[in-house]
């Protein structure tokens, strides 16, 4: 009798917890969300920015999207990339910072759709980018992936691949170890923190392929550089890079 009571109590607690999760999901879904740029309420199919702000030119940063831009200059001589670009500049408390923070820490996965669509559209319009065989997100270590529940770069990559009608490969490039947060590190410390942090399982998969490496933010470039070095183990690979934002103050 006592055992049955415990079972009933346990089931009641499980049901109550599940009910709370559903209520939270429904509240989040129907909550009035606002544009991070102008503050207006978002349309039903908008994510992060309203349609007007998304089309205002905020994703057309000339600093990061022309041939020989400052990202490509930063990578030159360190790794070989065919082209590298970013959608927008990233500084503390600006629109890009808010969007990426919401994507990474507030579970606003719709922002990944916004970034993915914009990146894909820019690639289609940019002659520097050829046909892409694989879209590759910068990987998270499994410990961080387990804690967060998703890889924000992979969410962006999934949408890019969907629009470009190509394939995502989120398994061959991997993070060898979990590094500590980059947030409060200097440029030199960040470079040391990610050195030899990435590798690939099978270099034959990317051999003779064109791959697009996707990340959320380009800061010092250390993460991208180490990923490119790992990818370059594949023979005759062509590497393209696109990030949602780039920290202009780092250059």
C-alpha positions as CSV (number, residue, x, y, z in Angstrom):
1,X,0.0,0.0,0.0
2,X,2.8,2.4,0.9
3,X,4.7,1.4,-2.3
4,X,1.6,2.2,-4.4
5,X,1.2,5.6,-2.7
6,X,4.8,6.4,-3.6
7,X,4.3,5.4,-7.2
8,X,1.1,7.5,-7.5
9,X,3.0,10.5,-5.9
10,X,5.9,10.0,-8.3
11,X,3.6,9.9,-11.3
12,X,1.8,13.1,-10.1
13,X,5.1,14.9,-9.7
14,X,6.2,13.9,-13.2
15,X,2.8,14.9,-14.7
16,X,3.0,18.3,-12.9
17,X,6.6,19.0,-14.1
18,X,5.6,18.0,-17.7
19,X,2.6,20.3,-17.5
20,X,4.8,23.2,-16.3
21,X,7.1,22.6,-19.4
22,X,4.1,22.7,-21.7
23,X,2.7,25.9,-20.1
24,X,6.2,27.5,-20.4
25,X,6.4,26.5,-24.1
26,X,2.9,27.8,-24.9
27,X,3.6,31.1,-23.1
28,X,6.9,31.5,-24.9
29,X,5.2,30.7,-28.3
30,X,2.5,33.3,-27.8
31,X,4.5,35.9,-26.0
32,X,4.7,39.3,-27.6
33,X,8.2,39.5,-29.0
34,X,9.9,42.7,-30.1
35,X,12.3,43.7,-32.8
36,X,15.8,44.1,-31.3
37,X,16.5,47.1,-33.5
38,X,13.3,49.3,-33.4
39,X,11.3,47.7,-30.6
40,X,8.2,47.1,-32.6
41,X,6.2,43.9,-32.2
42,X,7.4,41.1,-34.5
43,X,5.3,39.8,-37.3
44,X,4.2,36.1,-37.0
45,X,7.0,34.8,-39.2
46,X,9.8,37.2,-38.2
47,X,12.6,36.3,-35.9
48,X,14.8,38.8,-34.0
49,X,14.1,41.7,-36.3
50,X,11.0,43.0,-38.0
51,X,10.8,42.8,-41.8
52,X,11.6,46.5,-42.1
53,X,14.7,46.4,-40.0
54,X,15.9,43.2,-41.6
55,X,15.7,44.9,-45.0
56,X,17.3,48.1,-43.8
57,X,20.8,47.2,-44.8
58,X,22.0,46.0,-41.4
59,X,23.2,42.8,-43.0
60,X,25.1,44.5,-45.7
61,X,28.4,45.4,-43.9
62,X,30.9,46.6,-46.5
63,X,33.7,46.0,-43.9
64,X,33.2,42.2,-44.2
65,X,31.7,41.4,-47.6
66,X,34.0,42.6,-50.4
67,X,37.0,40.8,-51.8
68,X,40.0,41.3,-49.6
69,X,37.9,42.5,-46.6
70,X,39.4,42.7,-43.1
71,X,38.4,39.1,-42.2
72,X,40.2,37.8,-45.3
73,X,43.2,40.0,-44.5
74,X,43.3,38.6,-40.9
75,X,43.3,35.0,-42.2
76,X,45.8,35.7,-45.0
77,X,49.1,33.8,-44.5
78,X,47.6,31.7,-41.7
79,X,45.2,29.5,-43.5
80,X,44.0,29.2,-47.1
81,X,40.4,30.2,-47.7
82,X,38.6,31.0,-50.9
83,X,36.5,33.7,-49.3
84,X,35.4,34.8,-45.9
85,X,32.6,37.1,-44.9
86,X,30.3,38.2,-42.0
87,X,26.8,39.7,-42.1
88,X,27.2,42.4,-39.5
89,X,29.5,44.1,-37.1
90,X,29.5,42.9,-33.4
91,X,30.1,45.2,-30.5
92,X,28.9,45.1,-26.9
93,X,25.1,45.8,-26.6
94,X,24.6,46.4,-30.3
95,X,21.9,44.6,-32.3
96,X,24.2,41.7,-33.3
97,X,25.2,41.2,-29.7
98,X,21.5,41.0,-28.6
99,X,20.5,38.7,-31.4
100,X,23.4,36.3,-30.8
101,X,22.9,36.4,-27.0
102,X,19.3,35.5,-27.4
103,X,20.2,32.6,-29.8
104,X,22.8,31.2,-27.5
105,X,21.4,31.8,-24.0
106,X,17.7,32.6,-24.3
107,X,16.8,29.7,-26.6
108,X,15.6,32.0,-29.3
109,X,16.3,29.5,-32.1
110,X,14.4,31.6,-34.6
111,X,17.4,33.9,-34.8
112,X,19.3,31.1,-36.5
113,X,16.6,31.1,-39.3
114,X,17.2,34.8,-39.7
115,X,20.9,34.5,-39.9
116,X,20.8,31.3,-42.1
117,X,18.5,32.9,-44.6
118,X,20.6,36.1,-44.8
119,X,23.9,34.2,-45.2
120,X,22.5,32.0,-47.9
121,X,21.0,34.9,-49.8
122,X,24.4,36.8,-49.6
123,X,26.2,33.7,-50.9
124,X,23.9,33.3,-53.9
125,X,24.6,37.0,-54.8
126,X,28.4,36.8,-54.2
127,X,30.5,35.6,-57.1
128,X,33.4,34.7,-54.8
129,X,31.4,31.7,-53.4
130,X,31.2,28.6,-55.7
131,X,29.0,25.6,-55.4
132,X,29.0,24.3,-51.8
133,X,29.2,20.5,-51.2
134,X,29.0,20.6,-47.4
135,X,28.0,23.3,-44.9
136,X,30.0,22.7,-41.7
137,X,29.2,24.3,-38.4
138,X,31.9,25.1,-35.9
139,X,31.4,22.3,-33.4
140,X,30.8,22.5,-29.7
141,X,32.4,20.1,-27.2
142,X,29.9,17.4,-26.2
143,X,30.0,18.8,-22.6
144,X,28.9,22.2,-23.7
145,X,26.4,20.8,-26.2
146,X,24.8,18.7,-23.4
147,X,24.5,21.7,-21.2
148,X,23.1,24.1,-23.8
149,X,21.1,21.4,-25.6
150,X,22.0,22.7,-29.1
151,X,24.8,24.2,-31.2
152,X,23.8,27.6,-32.4
153,X,26.2,27.4,-35.3
154,X,24.7,24.2,-36.4
155,X,21.2,25.7,-36.3
156,X,22.4,28.5,-38.6
157,X,24.2,26.0,-40.9
158,X,21.1,23.9,-41.2
159,X,19.1,26.8,-42.6
160,X,21.9,27.9,-44.9
161,X,22.1,24.3,-46.3
162,X,18.3,24.2,-46.7
163,X,18.2,27.4,-48.8
164,X,21.3,26.4,-50.8
165,X,19.9,22.9,-51.3
166,X,23.1,21.2,-50.1
167,X,24.2,19.0,-47.2
168,X,25.2,19.7,-43.7
169,X,28.1,17.8,-42.2
170,X,28.2,18.3,-38.4
171,X,30.1,15.2,-37.5
172,X,33.4,15.0,-39.3
173,X,34.9,18.1,-37.9
174,X,35.0,17.8,-34.1
175,X,36.3,19.7,-31.0
176,X,39.1,17.7,-29.3
177,X,38.7,19.2,-25.9
178,X,36.5,21.6,-24.0
179,X,38.1,25.0,-23.6
180,X,37.2,27.6,-21.1
181,X,35.1,30.7,-22.0
182,X,36.7,33.2,-24.4
183,X,34.7,36.1,-23.1
184,X,37.2,37.8,-20.8
185,X,40.4,36.7,-22.5
186,X,42.9,38.9,-24.4
187,X,43.6,38.3,-28.1
188,X,46.7,36.3,-27.3
189,X,45.0,34.3,-24.6
190,X,42.2,33.4,-27.0
191,X,44.6,32.2,-29.6
192,X,46.3,30.0,-27.1
193,X,43.0,28.8,-25.7
194,X,41.8,27.3,-29.1
195,X,45.2,26.1,-30.4
196,X,44.9,22.5,-31.7
197,X,41.3,22.4,-30.5
198,X,39.7,20.9,-33.6
199,X,40.4,17.9,-35.8
200,X,38.6,15.7,-38.4
201,X,37.8,12.1,-38.2
202,X,38.1,11.2,-41.9
203,X,40.0,13.5,-44.3
204,X,38.7,11.6,-47.3
205,X,35.1,12.9,-46.8
206,X,36.1,16.5,-47.6
207,X,38.7,15.7,-50.2
208,X,38.1,17.5,-53.5
209,X,35.1,19.2,-52.0
210,X,34.0,22.8,-51.4
211,X,32.9,23.4,-47.8
212,X,31.3,26.3,-46.1
213,X,32.4,26.8,-42.5
214,X,29.7,28.6,-40.4
215,X,30.1,30.3,-37.0
216,X,28.1,32.9,-35.0
217,X,30.9,35.4,-34.2
218,X,34.3,36.1,-35.7
219,X,36.4,37.8,-32.9
220,X,40.1,37.2,-33.1
221,X,39.7,34.5,-35.7
222,X,41.4,31.9,-33.6
223,X,38.5,29.4,-33.7
224,X,38.1,29.8,-37.5
225,X,41.9,29.4,-38.1
226,X,42.1,26.2,-36.1
227,X,39.0,24.8,-37.8
228,X,40.5,25.6,-41.2
229,X,43.8,24.0,-40.3
230,X,42.0,20.8,-39.3
231,X,39.9,20.9,-42.5
232,X,43.0,21.5,-44.6
233,X,44.1,17.9,-43.9
234,X,41.7,16.9,-46.6
235,X,43.3,16.9,-50.0
236,X,42.4,19.6,-52.5
237,X,39.7,21.0,-50.3
238,X,38.2,24.5,-50.9
239,X,37.2,26.3,-47.7
240,X,34.7,29.2,-47.5
241,X,33.9,31.0,-44.3
242,X,30.7,32.9,-43.3
243,X,29.8,34.1,-39.8
244,X,26.8,35.9,-38.6
245,X,28.8,38.8,-37.1
246,X,32.4,40.0,-36.7
247,X,33.9,42.0,-33.9
248,X,35.3,45.0,-35.8
249,X,37.1,46.4,-32.7
250,X,39.4,43.4,-32.7
251,X,41.2,44.6,-35.8
